[in-house]
Amino acid sequence: MEAFRITGGARLAGDVRVTGAKNSVLKLMAAALLAEGTTTLREVPDILDVEYMAELLRRLGCGVERDPQAHTVRIAVPAEPSHQADYDLVRKLRASINVLGPLVARCGQAEVALPGGDNIGSRGLDMHVMGLERLGATVHSEHGFLIATRGDRLQGTTIWLDFPSVGATENLLMAAVLAKGTTVIDNAAREPEIVDICRMLQAMGARIDGVASSTLEIEGVDELRPVDHTTVADRLVAGTWAVGAVMTLGDVTIRNARAEHLEIALDKLVTAGAVVDVLEDGFRVQAFDRPRAVDVVTLPYPGFPTDLQPQFIALNSIAHGAAMVTENLFEARFRFVNEMVRLGADVRTDGHHAMVRGRARLSGAPVEAADIRAGAGLVLAGLVAEGATTVYEPHHVDRGYEGFVEDLARLGADVTRVPA
Ligand code: EPU
């Protein structure tokens, strides 16, 4: 049992480098199942979720070798992987559901434990199921498992998603690449992480048109080959550093980051008063005065990312003025507001809106991280709170941020891991 202990008041300054995106690499690891042989992934972050996904792939019969220092993972996929993902792993890693599409496409059968809800909401799977059924799979649930089977081959079809779900787009894409004929996924999600999966699948031999648009057209092929692929940089980790720089009136250069994947978020920071310079291999964020409050509305990409919403609540809580933050993706993501209030923030929620009135100071207190991004938001708040803040349950943060505390300390923050 550990906690993060932060003493507020330091300014973040210096360089920090981000690795590949968690929300990409977990799916790239699942995509490896589509081809027999050894796939190599690079820029893999050394985080807990990658280990959980590695464990799941091992249970499916793959050999998985991780080199955390080199940030690589090698996945040796057998001719016939097994097809069952048990609850003990799925409950730790919701993204386990991403093996559903590849397994049913490649093995003809997939049994994945139902993930259930989590700390950010109920998170349905209806679009995953509807899409697989349209591709010709038979899907039902039994004894807590979602079971999908197919006949000879999945069949290309047209799928309209009610909502551009990231997980459903990925599962259906990874199923359609081996289907017979053409599949069109309309109203598809187009997050940079989905573009990354498309690029890897194309290198494996898949035929995909409309990459980065909301209509993906996939011409199924008989077989895919293993590849060597470098994961896209983590825009959410980069965005978290950017917000930290602004809140602490700091000067942080974020290397290996893609400013074009954070357009709205960086624009909001400029509105808040920051100076953002785009560099060849990243961007630099500086702030000189107390930030101004900025309204935020979360939406699927290219809208403002829900995964930066808690960090922007933290920023608004110390800004000049008041801002409305609207959360459209995950109903329970405002739960963390109660913890912000413990730090002295003035935040009121009503349904999916939060009104944040900036205060001149927050005051350090013990708080609890309920999920990855809430944890990141609380750490940022702790950096500017007077006195000491202890963030309990920091394993949530470690699921998504490699060496967060160590990087913060290098940038000048007074933060350590302590026994809880
Ligand atoms: N939804 C349904 N039915 C479905 C699929 C989704 O109702 O069949 C709903 C969900 O309940 C949710 C909304 O649609 O309310 C968005 O879900 P989506 O499928 O887009 O998200 P996801 O695939 O479950 C990924 C990321 C999240 C990120 C969201 C949105 C991974 C492993 N997770 O989740 O990341 O917030 O997309 O961008 O890629 C995080 O990293 O902290 C995180 C939670």
Residues whose N, C-alpha, C, O or C-beta is under 5 A from the ligand:
A	BS01	EPU	N23 A95 S122 R123 G124 L125 D126 M127 H128 P164 S165 V166 G167 A168 T306 D307 L329 F330 I372 R373
